[in-house]
Amino acid sequence: MGFLITFNRKMYLTAYINNLQSKITDITAQRLRLSDEITKFTSEIGDIADVESPAVKKLEARKKELENLDKKLEAELQKYQTQLQASQTELQSADQALQQSIAQSFRYSLGGNG
């Protein structure tokens, strides 16, 4: 791969990695908020003596919705983390190719035979 192609690939990967890290941070924050809400609903359910009351059933239904949303976010988080690891590996490869290209350019410019 040529120097410019490798350099552009590295720039793209760096931006992509930053985007993935941002998404991971956002999802983590969402999951923390959900965890707080789930804890709140669990506490409210525990405070009501009649476990068969409509209020408890409504709270339990909402808690279940939040737990399902958390599972979806967890799956999405895993997907982004996998993509991040793959991208970081590819970035390392691009770095190595770039270093080799630069080293080769210096050998040519100094009159070496490579």
Phi and psi in radians as a Rosetta constraint file:
Dihedral C 1 N 2 CA 2 C 2 CIRCULARHARMONIC -1.292 0.35
Dihedral N 2 CA 2 C 2 N 3 CIRCULARHARMONIC 2.852 0.35
Dihedral C 2 N 3 CA 3 C 3 CIRCULARHARMONIC -0.999 0.35
Dihedral N 3 CA 3 C 3 N 4 CIRCULARHARMONIC -0.864 0.35
Dihedral C 3 N 4 CA 4 C 4 CIRCULARHARMONIC -1.152 0.35
Dihedral N 4 CA 4 C 4 N 5 CIRCULARHARMONIC -0.671 0.35
Dihedral C 4 N 5 CA 5 C 5 CIRCULARHARMONIC -1.124 0.35
Dihedral N 5 CA 5 C 5 N 6 CIRCULARHARMONIC -0.788 0.35
Dihedral C 5 N 6 CA 6 C 6 CIRCULARHARMONIC -1.138 0.35
Dihedral N 6 CA 6 C 6 N 7 CIRCULARHARMONIC -0.724 0.35
Dihedral C 6 N 7 CA 7 C 7 CIRCULARHARMONIC -1.089 0.35
Dihedral N 7 CA 7 C 7 N 8 CIRCULARHARMONIC -0.785 0.35
Dihedral C 7 N 8 CA 8 C 8 CIRCULARHARMONIC -1.109 0.35
Dihedral N 8 CA 8 C 8 N 9 CIRCULARHARMONIC -0.679 0.35
Dihedral C 8 N 9 CA 9 C 9 CIRCULARHARMONIC -1.096 0.35
Dihedral N 9 CA 9 C 9 N 10 CIRCULARHARMONIC -0.729 0.35
Dihedral C 9 N 10 CA 10 C 10 CIRCULARHARMONIC -1.100 0.35
Dihedral N 10 CA 10 C 10 N 11 CIRCULARHARMONIC -0.748 0.35
Dihedral C 10 N 11 CA 11 C 11 CIRCULARHARMONIC -1.110 0.35
Dihedral N 11 CA 11 C 11 N 12 CIRCULARHARMONIC -0.755 0.35
Dihedral C 11 N 12 CA 12 C 12 CIRCULARHARMONIC -1.083 0.35
Dihedral N 12 CA 12 C 12 N 13 CIRCULARHARMONIC -0.818 0.35
Dihedral C 12 N 13 CA 13 C 13 CIRCULARHARMONIC -1.080 0.35
Dihedral N 13 CA 13 C 13 N 14 CIRCULARHARMONIC -0.701 0.35
Dihedral C 13 N 14 CA 14 C 14 CIRCULARHARMONIC -1.080 0.35
Dihedral N 14 CA 14 C 14 N 15 CIRCULARHARMONIC -0.772 0.35
Dihedral C 14 N 15 CA 15 C 15 CIRCULARHARMONIC -1.144 0.35
Dihedral N 15 CA 15 C 15 N 16 CIRCULARHARMONIC -0.725 0.35
Dihedral C 15 N 16 CA 16 C 16 CIRCULARHARMONIC -1.109 0.35
Dihedral N 16 CA 16 C 16 N 17 CIRCULARHARMONIC -0.748 0.35
Dihedral C 16 N 17 CA 17 C 17 CIRCULARHARMONIC -1.091 0.35
Dihedral N 17 CA 17 C 17 N 18 CIRCULARHARMONIC -0.756 0.35
Dihedral C 17 N 18 CA 18 C 18 CIRCULARHARMONIC -1.063 0.35
Dihedral N 18 CA 18 C 18 N 19 CIRCULARHARMONIC -0.707 0.35
Dihedral C 18 N 19 CA 19 C 19 CIRCULARHARMONIC -1.110 0.35
Dihedral N 19 CA 19 C 19 N 20 CIRCULARHARMONIC -0.787 0.35
Dihedral C 19 N 20 CA 20 C 20 CIRCULARHARMONIC -1.092 0.35
Dihedral N 20 CA 20 C 20 N 21 CIRCULARHARMONIC -0.743 0.35
Dihedral C 20 N 21 CA 21 C 21 CIRCULARHARMONIC -1.093 0.35
Dihedral N 21 CA 21 C 21 N 22 CIRCULARHARMONIC -0.648 0.35
Dihedral C 21 N 22 CA 22 C 22 CIRCULARHARMONIC -1.129 0.35
Dihedral N 22 CA 22 C 22 N 23 CIRCULARHARMONIC -0.767 0.35
Dihedral C 22 N 23 CA 23 C 23 CIRCULARHARMONIC -1.101 0.35
Dihedral N 23 CA 23 C 23 N 24 CIRCULARHARMONIC -0.726 0.35
Dihedral C 23 N 24 CA 24 C 24 CIRCULARHARMONIC -1.080 0.35
Dihedral N 24 CA 24 C 24 N 25 CIRCULARHARMONIC -0.745 0.35
Dihedral C 24 N 25 CA 25 C 25 CIRCULARHARMONIC -1.104 0.35
Dihedral N 25 CA 25 C 25 N 26 CIRCULARHARMONIC -0.768 0.35
Dihedral C 25 N 26 CA 26 C 26 CIRCULARHARMONIC -1.090 0.35
Dihedral N 26 CA 26 C 26 N 27 CIRCULARHARMONIC -0.787 0.35
Dihedral C 26 N 27 CA 27 C 27 CIRCULARHARMONIC -1.141 0.35
Dihedral N 27 CA 27 C 27 N 28 CIRCULARHARMONIC -0.709 0.35
Dihedral C 27 N 28 CA 28 C 28 CIRCULARHARMONIC -1.057 0.35
Dihedral N 28 CA 28 C 28 N 29 CIRCULARHARMONIC -0.740 0.35
Dihedral C 28 N 29 CA 29 C 29 CIRCULARHARMONIC -1.125 0.35
Dihedral N 29 CA 29 C 29 N 30 CIRCULARHARMONIC -0.726 0.35
Dihedral C 29 N 30 CA 30 C 30 CIRCULARHARMONIC -1.079 0.35
Dihedral N 30 CA 30 C 30 N 31 CIRCULARHARMONIC -0.741 0.35
Dihedral C 30 N 31 CA 31 C 31 CIRCULARHARMONIC -1.144 0.35
Dihedral N 31 CA 31 C 31 N 32 CIRCULARHARMONIC -0.623 0.35
Dihedral C 31 N 32 CA 32 C 32 CIRCULARHARMONIC -1.132 0.35
Dihedral N 32 CA 32 C 32 N 33 CIRCULARHARMONIC -0.750 0.35
Dihedral C 32 N 33 CA 33 C 33 CIRCULARHARMONIC -1.103 0.35
Dihedral N 33 CA 33 C 33 N 34 CIRCULARHARMONIC -0.731 0.35
Dihedral C 33 N 34 CA 34 C 34 CIRCULARHARMONIC -1.093 0.35
Dihedral N 34 CA 34 C 34 N 35 CIRCULARHARMONIC -0.717 0.35
Dihedral C 34 N 35 CA 35 C 35 CIRCULARHARMONIC -1.041 0.35
Dihedral N 35 CA 35 C 35 N 36 CIRCULARHARMONIC -0.732 0.35
Dihedral C 35 N 36 CA 36 C 36 CIRCULARHARMONIC -1.088 0.35
Dihedral N 36 CA 36 C 36 N 37 CIRCULARHARMONIC -0.754 0.35
Dihedral C 36 N 37 CA 37 C 37 CIRCULARHARMONIC -1.143 0.35
Dihedral N 37 CA 37 C 37 N 38 CIRCULARHARMONIC -0.731 0.35
Dihedral C 37 N 38 CA 38 C 38 CIRCULARHARMONIC -1.078 0.35
Dihedral N 38 CA 38 C 38 N 39 CIRCULARHARMONIC -0.738 0.35
Dihedral C 38 N 39 CA 39 C 39 CIRCULARHARMONIC -1.083 0.35
Dihedral N 39 CA 39 C 39 N 40 CIRCULARHARMONIC -0.713 0.35
Dihedral C 39 N 40 CA 40 C 40 CIRCULARHARMONIC -1.082 0.35
Dihedral N 40 CA 40 C 40 N 41 CIRCULARHARMONIC -0.806 0.35
Dihedral C 40 N 41 CA 41 C 41 CIRCULARHARMONIC -1.133 0.35
Dihedral N 41 CA 41 C 41 N 42 CIRCULARHARMONIC -0.687 0.35
Dihedral C 41 N 42 CA 42 C 42 CIRCULARHARMONIC -1.072 0.35
Dihedral N 42 CA 42 C 42 N 43 CIRCULARHARMONIC -0.732 0.35
Dihedral C 42 N 43 CA 43 C 43 CIRCULARHARMONIC -1.141 0.35
Dihedral N 43 CA 43 C 43 N 44 CIRCULARHARMONIC -0.758 0.35
Dihedral C 43 N 44 CA 44 C 44 CIRCULARHARMONIC -1.123 0.35
Dihedral N 44 CA 44 C 44 N 45 CIRCULARHARMONIC -0.691 0.35
Dihedral C 44 N 45 CA 45 C 45 CIRCULARHARMONIC -1.107 0.35
Dihedral N 45 CA 45 C 45 N 46 CIRCULARHARMONIC -0.723 0.35
Dihedral C 45 N 46 CA 46 C 46 CIRCULARHARMONIC -1.159 0.35
Dihedral N 46 CA 46 C 46 N 47 CIRCULARHARMONIC -0.449 0.35
Dihedral C 46 N 47 CA 47 C 47 CIRCULARHARMONIC -1.362 0.35
Dihedral N 47 CA 47 C 47 N 48 CIRCULARHARMONIC -0.305 0.35
Dihedral C 47 N 48 CA 48 C 48 CIRCULARHARMONIC -1.622 0.35
Dihedral N 48 CA 48 C 48 N 49 CIRCULARHARMONIC 2.188 0.35
Dihedral C 48 N 49 CA 49 C 49 CIRCULARHARMONIC -1.233 0.35
Dihedral N 49 CA 49 C 49 N 50 CIRCULARHARMONIC -0.683 0.35
Dihedral C 49 N 50 CA 50 C 50 CIRCULARHARMONIC -1.549 0.35
Dihedral N 50 CA 50 C 50 N 51 CIRCULARHARMONIC 1.733 0.35
Dihedral C 50 N 51 CA 51 C 51 CIRCULARHARMONIC -1.224 0.35
Dihedral N 51 CA 51 C 51 N 52 CIRCULARHARMONIC -0.216 0.35
Dihedral C 51 N 52 CA 52 C 52 CIRCULARHARMONIC -1.697 0.35
Dihedral N 52 CA 52 C 52 N 53 CIRCULARHARMONIC 0.056 0.35
Dihedral C 52 N 53 CA 53 C 53 CIRCULARHARMONIC -1.237 0.35
Dihedral N 53 CA 53 C 53 N 54 CIRCULARHARMONIC 2.682 0.35
Dihedral C 53 N 54 CA 54 C 54 CIRCULARHARMONIC -1.044 0.35
Dihedral N 54 CA 54 C 54 N 55 CIRCULARHARMONIC -0.568 0.35
Dihedral C 54 N 55 CA 55 C 55 CIRCULARHARMONIC -1.119 0.35
Dihedral N 55 CA 55 C 55 N 56 CIRCULARHARMONIC -0.738 0.35
Dihedral C 55 N 56 CA 56 C 56 CIRCULARHARMONIC -1.155 0.35
Dihedral N 56 CA 56 C 56 N 57 CIRCULARHARMONIC -0.753 0.35
Dihedral C 56 N 57 CA 57 C 57 CIRCULARHARMONIC -1.075 0.35
Dihedral N 57 CA 57 C 57 N 58 CIRCULARHARMONIC -0.688 0.35
Dihedral C 57 N 58 CA 58 C 58 CIRCULARHARMONIC -1.162 0.35
Dihedral N 58 CA 58 C 58 N 59 CIRCULARHARMONIC -0.756 0.35
Dihedral C 58 N 59 CA 59 C 59 CIRCULARHARMONIC -1.124 0.35
Dihedral N 59 CA 59 C 59 N 60 CIRCULARHARMONIC -0.718 0.35
Dihedral C 59 N 60 CA 60 C 60 CIRCULARHARMONIC -1.146 0.35
Dihedral N 60 CA 60 C 60 N 61 CIRCULARHARMONIC -0.659 0.35
Dihedral C 60 N 61 CA 61 C 61 CIRCULARHARMONIC -1.122 0.35
Dihedral N 61 CA 61 C 61 N 62 CIRCULARHARMONIC -0.769 0.35
Dihedral C 61 N 62 CA 62 C 62 CIRCULARHARMONIC -1.144 0.35
Dihedral N 62 CA 62 C 62 N 63 CIRCULARHARMONIC -0.701 0.35
Dihedral C 62 N 63 CA 63 C 63 CIRCULARHARMONIC -1.074 0.35
Dihedral N 63 CA 63 C 63 N 64 CIRCULARHARMONIC -0.732 0.35
Dihedral C 63 N 64 CA 64 C 64 CIRCULARHARMONIC -1.108 0.35
Dihedral N 64 CA 64 C 64 N 65 CIRCULARHARMONIC -0.716 0.35
Dihedral C 64 N 65 CA 65 C 65 CIRCULARHARMONIC -1.033 0.35
Dihedral N 65 CA 65 C 65 N 66 CIRCULARHARMONIC -0.790 0.35
Dihedral C 65 N 66 CA 66 C 66 CIRCULARHARMONIC -1.135 0.35
Dihedral N 66 CA 66 C 66 N 67 CIRCULARHARMONIC -0.685 0.35
Dihedral C 66 N 67 CA 67 C 67 CIRCULARHARMONIC -1.128 0.35
Dihedral N 67 CA 67 C 67 N 68 CIRCULARHARMONIC -0.688 0.35
Dihedral C 67 N 68 CA 68 C 68 CIRCULARHARMONIC -1.143 0.35
Dihedral N 68 CA 68 C 68 N 69 CIRCULARHARMONIC -0.723 0.35
Dihedral C 68 N 69 CA 69 C 69 CIRCULARHARMONIC -1.084 0.35
Dihedral N 69 CA 69 C 69 N 70 CIRCULARHARMONIC -0.708 0.35
Dihedral C 69 N 70 CA 70 C 70 CIRCULARHARMONIC -1.078 0.35
Dihedral N 70 CA 70 C 70 N 71 CIRCULARHARMONIC -0.692 0.35
Dihedral C 70 N 71 CA 71 C 71 CIRCULARHARMONIC -1.112 0.35
Dihedral N 71 CA 71 C 71 N 72 CIRCULARHARMONIC -0.709 0.35
Dihedral C 71 N 72 CA 72 C 72 CIRCULARHARMONIC -1.121 0.35
Dihedral N 72 CA 72 C 72 N 73 CIRCULARHARMONIC -0.755 0.35
Dihedral C 72 N 73 CA 73 C 73 CIRCULARHARMONIC -1.122 0.35
Dihedral N 73 CA 73 C 73 N 74 CIRCULARHARMONIC -0.653 0.35
Dihedral C 73 N 74 CA 74 C 74 CIRCULARHARMONIC -1.098 0.35
Dihedral N 74 CA 74 C 74 N 75 CIRCULARHARMONIC -0.742 0.35
Dihedral C 74 N 75 CA 75 C 75 CIRCULARHARMONIC -1.115 0.35
Dihedral N 75 CA 75 C 75 N 76 CIRCULARHARMONIC -0.733 0.35
Dihedral C 75 N 76 CA 76 C 76 CIRCULARHARMONIC -1.121 0.35
Dihedral N 76 CA 76 C 76 N 77 CIRCULARHARMONIC -0.709 0.35
Dihedral C 76 N 77 CA 77 C 77 CIRCULARHARMONIC -1.065 0.35
Dihedral N 77 CA 77 C 77 N 78 CIRCULARHARMONIC -0.774 0.35
Dihedral C 77 N 78 CA 78 C 78 CIRCULARHARMONIC -1.071 0.35
Dihedral N 78 CA 78 C 78 N 79 CIRCULARHARMONIC -0.718 0.35
Dihedral C 78 N 79 CA 79 C 79 CIRCULARHARMONIC -1.064 0.35
Dihedral N 79 CA 79 C 79 N 80 CIRCULARHARMONIC -0.822 0.35
Dihedral C 79 N 80 CA 80 C 80 CIRCULARHARMONIC -1.157 0.35
Dihedral N 80 CA 80 C 80 N 81 CIRCULARHARMONIC -0.642 0.35
Dihedral C 80 N 81 CA 81 C 81 CIRCULARHARMONIC -1.154 0.35
Dihedral N 81 CA 81 C 81 N 82 CIRCULARHARMONIC -0.660 0.35
Dihedral C 81 N 82 CA 82 C 82 CIRCULARHARMONIC -1.138 0.35
Dihedral N 82 CA 82 C 82 N 83 CIRCULARHARMONIC -0.776 0.35
Dihedral C 82 N 83 CA 83 C 83 CIRCULARHARMONIC -1.092 0.35
Dihedral N 83 CA 83 C 83 N 84 CIRCULARHARMONIC -0.663 0.35
Dihedral C 83 N 84 CA 84 C 84 CIRCULARHARMONIC -1.107 0.35
Dihedral N 84 CA 84 C 84 N 85 CIRCULARHARMONIC -0.795 0.35
Dihedral C 84 N 85 CA 85 C 85 CIRCULARHARMONIC -1.078 0.35
Dihedral N 85 CA 85 C 85 N 86 CIRCULARHARMONIC -0.768 0.35
Dihedral C 85 N 86 CA 86 C 86 CIRCULARHARMONIC -1.105 0.35
Dihedral N 86 CA 86 C 86 N 87 CIRCULARHARMONIC -0.728 0.35
Dihedral C 86 N 87 CA 87 C 87 CIRCULARHARMONIC -1.168 0.35
Dihedral N 87 CA 87 C 87 N 88 CIRCULARHARMONIC -0.677 0.35
Dihedral C 87 N 88 CA 88 C 88 CIRCULARHARMONIC -1.150 0.35
Dihedral N 88 CA 88 C 88 N 89 CIRCULARHARMONIC -0.658 0.35
Dihedral C 88 N 89 CA 89 C 89 CIRCULARHARMONIC -1.125 0.35
Dihedral N 89 CA 89 C 89 N 90 CIRCULARHARMONIC -0.762 0.35
Dihedral C 89 N 90 CA 90 C 90 CIRCULARHARMONIC -1.140 0.35
Dihedral N 90 CA 90 C 90 N 91 CIRCULARHARMONIC -0.640 0.35
Dihedral C 90 N 91 CA 91 C 91 CIRCULARHARMONIC -1.117 0.35
Dihedral N 91 CA 91 C 91 N 92 CIRCULARHARMONIC -0.714 0.35
Dihedral C 91 N 92 CA 92 C 92 CIRCULARHARMONIC -1.067 0.35
Dihedral N 92 CA 92 C 92 N 93 CIRCULARHARMONIC -0.712 0.35
Dihedral C 92 N 93 CA 93 C 93 CIRCULARHARMONIC -1.112 0.35
Dihedral N 93 CA 93 C 93 N 94 CIRCULARHARMONIC -0.745 0.35
Dihedral C 93 N 94 CA 94 C 94 CIRCULARHARMONIC -1.130 0.35
Dihedral N 94 CA 94 C 94 N 95 CIRCULARHARMONIC -0.675 0.35
Dihedral C 94 N 95 CA 95 C 95 CIRCULARHARMONIC -1.053 0.35
Dihedral N 95 CA 95 C 95 N 96 CIRCULARHARMONIC -0.781 0.35
Dihedral C 95 N 96 CA 96 C 96 CIRCULARHARMONIC -1.119 0.35
Dihedral N 96 CA 96 C 96 N 97 CIRCULARHARMONIC -0.748 0.35
Dihedral C 96 N 97 CA 97 C 97 CIRCULARHARMONIC -1.097 0.35
Dihedral N 97 CA 97 C 97 N 98 CIRCULARHARMONIC -0.679 0.35
Dihedral C 97 N 98 CA 98 C 98 CIRCULARHARMONIC -1.149 0.35
Dihedral N 98 CA 98 C 98 N 99 CIRCULARHARMONIC -0.760 0.35
Dihedral C 98 N 99 CA 99 C 99 CIRCULARHARMONIC -1.095 0.35
Dihedral N 99 CA 99 C 99 N 100 CIRCULARHARMONIC -0.710 0.35
Dihedral C 99 N 100 CA 100 C 100 CIRCULARHARMONIC -1.132 0.35
Dihedral N 100 CA 100 C 100 N 101 CIRCULARHARMONIC -0.710 0.35
Dihedral C 100 N 101 CA 101 C 101 CIRCULARHARMONIC -1.116 0.35
Dihedral N 101 CA 101 C 101 N 102 CIRCULARHARMONIC -0.739 0.35
Dihedral C 101 N 102 CA 102 C 102 CIRCULARHARMONIC -1.151 0.35
Dihedral N 102 CA 102 C 102 N 103 CIRCULARHARMONIC -0.775 0.35
Dihedral C 102 N 103 CA 103 C 103 CIRCULARHARMONIC -1.071 0.35
Dihedral N 103 CA 103 C 103 N 104 CIRCULARHARMONIC -0.714 0.35
Dihedral C 103 N 104 CA 104 C 104 CIRCULARHARMONIC -1.157 0.35
Dihedral N 104 CA 104 C 104 N 105 CIRCULARHARMONIC -0.688 0.35
Dihedral C 104 N 105 CA 105 C 105 CIRCULARHARMONIC -1.094 0.35
Dihedral N 105 CA 105 C 105 N 106 CIRCULARHARMONIC -0.698 0.35
Dihedral C 105 N 106 CA 106 C 106 CIRCULARHARMONIC -1.163 0.35
Dihedral N 106 CA 106 C 106 N 107 CIRCULARHARMONIC -0.657 0.35
Dihedral C 106 N 107 CA 107 C 107 CIRCULARHARMONIC -1.115 0.35
Dihedral N 107 CA 107 C 107 N 108 CIRCULARHARMONIC -0.723 0.35
Dihedral C 107 N 108 CA 108 C 108 CIRCULARHARMONIC -1.183 0.35
Dihedral N 108 CA 108 C 108 N 109 CIRCULARHARMONIC -0.715 0.35
Dihedral C 108 N 109 CA 109 C 109 CIRCULARHARMONIC -1.254 0.35
Dihedral N 109 CA 109 C 109 N 110 CIRCULARHARMONIC -0.418 0.35
Dihedral C 109 N 110 CA 110 C 110 CIRCULARHARMONIC -1.596 0.35
Dihedral N 110 CA 110 C 110 N 111 CIRCULARHARMONIC 0.085 0.35
Dihedral C 110 N 111 CA 111 C 111 CIRCULARHARMONIC 1.490 0.35
Dihedral N 111 CA 111 C 111 N 112 CIRCULARHARMONIC 0.177 0.35
Dihedral C 111 N 112 CA 112 C 112 CIRCULARHARMONIC -1.328 0.35
Dihedral N 112 CA 112 C 112 N 113 CIRCULARHARMONIC 2.879 0.35
Dihedral C 112 N 113 CA 113 C 113 CIRCULARHARMONIC -1.752 0.35
Dihedral N 113 CA 113 C 113 N 114 CIRCULARHARMONIC 0.336 0.35
